[in-house]
Structure formats: C-alpha cells, structure tokens
Amino acid sequence: MPVFEASSIQTVALHRVGNKATEEGYVLSSQPIPLNEQLQDILIKYCLSPFKAEEYYHLYDDENVEMNTIYDCCANIFADPECLIEESQRMAKHLYDASTHANIKGGDLFVVYFAQCMLNGETMDAVGIFKSENKETFLKVVHGEEQWSTADNDPSAHAEYHLEADKGINPDKLDKGALIFNTEAEKGYIVSVVDATNRTTDALYWKDTFLRIRQREDGYFNTHTEMSAYKKFITDELPQQFEGVSKADQADMLNRCSNYFKQNDNFDLQSFTEEVIAQPEVIDSFKEYREQYQQENDVLMPESYDINESAVKKQSRAYKSVIKLDKNFHIYVHGNRELIEQGEDEKGKYYKVYYSEES
C-alpha cells in the first residue's frame, strides 16, 4: 500500500473538461493554481486518501507504450516538472476526446505533481490525475458588520446574519483519480486507480480509453487471477465434466480454496491441488482448464508465487458458499461437508444438516 505521510504538492493545474458527444467543449488554464498551507493539506487529503488498495496497473499501448498519451505526458513531466501546465493541457484535450458517451459527465480536471510518495518501501515522485464530476450543495453563513456593546462587562456584539447556498467539491469524495508513480517506466509506470462514480460498461472510458491501463502482474494479480479461475472451474466446468457434483460439493471445494489462500503465505500449484482438490481426475481436469483459462484471457499464471492478503479478502467476498432452495431457504456452507446430506423422498428433494449447538 502506498504511503503519503511525507508527500507534498509541487504544482497543480486545473482545467474544465466537458462532454464531447454534446459539444460542451473544454476550458484550459495557463497558470498553476496557487496554494497556501491550508489548501495544500485539503488537496493532499482529497487526492491521496482514497488510494489504499494494492491493485496496480501499467499504462500500455498495443504497439508501443510510448504511444500512450498519458504515458508520454507523464514521462515529459518526470523529466521536466516545469512542463506540467503544458502536458496537463494535452491530458485535458485527450480526456475530452475520450468523453464521447452521452452519459459521461463534464467536470474539473486536476493534474498534480507530488514529491516524496512512498511505494513498496521506495520514495519517488508521482503525477496525479483527478476528475471531479459531482458538486454538492452547502450552506454558507454570511454576516454583516459587527456592532460591539460599549457597556462595561458586556462582551456581546450584534450583526445581521443570512444564509447563502453554494455548490462545491466535497474534499472527502474523490470521483475519479489515477496516480502514476515514477517507477517501472519501461513497463508503463506503476498506476493506481480510483473510480467511485461509474461502474457501468459505458463508464469504462476512464480506465480503458483515457488512461489505457492493464493490470500489473504481481502478487495481487496472481492471487486474484488464480482464485477467479478456480471459482469459475468449480461453478461452471466441474458439474459438466463430472456427474453427481452437488451444490454442497461445490460449496465445500470453494471453502477449501478460500481457506488455503487465507492460511498460506505462498501458493504452490502442486500443494494446492493435493490439499484442496485431492481427487486425481479432478486435479487433471483443473490443470487442463487452468491452461485454457490462461490462453483465453491472455494471462500468465505462475505455479508458485507470494499470496497477496488484500486480493484474498476481495476475492473471498465472491466465494459465497450459498445453496439457494427455491425462494424458501438459503443454506450457508462454511465448514465440514460431511455434516450435510442431500436426498429425495415422496415430498421432494431435501438437505439434512447435522449440528451440535443452535444459536
């Protein structure tokens, strides 16, 4: 996880970028934003506090990473921070060209140069790109000239007060952001991304069209990919290849996989298949599926690597071992598979569950 305790802002550029599909246009600034100490503290919190995940990306291009616009802009800024205004204008124009869907909101684009960011124990500079799309209404108290009492021992004053409504950016809610760290330049830099406002296909322009990123192949990536592939194998492939695989069997195998990743620091394909799958014919089937998964998704899945705890926590949320029975019951399977039995009688299908205590 990145550390920003010693980070400081060197330069800030601000532009307004509208929606190209509706011809809103864009407005570029030619000077950096002046910051006092209070504004610097607020802006650092606004820009950096959302970046807590260990999921990282690289900028890329199908031909050459140097043809990625954001990569080229950042490379120029890292080489000469004085050119941030010029390069941020390029970024704003690039964002406008990427905002071609009618649902994309216009907003304020901040481009910030940070010093003293720490990532993986190393200190480096970073370029931050942030887009604020949503303004919030707030109340501002306005009061007139104060008339202080002239009486002895009376510390009171009188003034005329009124309220005004205004709109602004909530410094606790970053809509979209990207941090490009000045490391691994040859691979497309290390990039961390936030997108809190849009999760639909139409809104993927921030990652796919504007930034053009793909996930960095590290411990997080390997753990996430392995658990995703195994879940897909258990839920989709296993019932097709082997008769008699029940929902309880699937739940049990998912639980064993989740426990393996939670209880081990390192993944080893041989030990994983022996401990989690056990049955030789199912092991062979999984290894074959694993090879196919790598080809279809254009990923490389190593046979050993360090397990990433954050990826395990995220993936474990999708490992819900739930058996849904019509609309009447849900059975949550967390432990011993031998304590649940499945059968059928004259009344219909049933599950029999054994337990020691009720709570």
Disulfide bonds with the S-S distance in Angstrom:
none
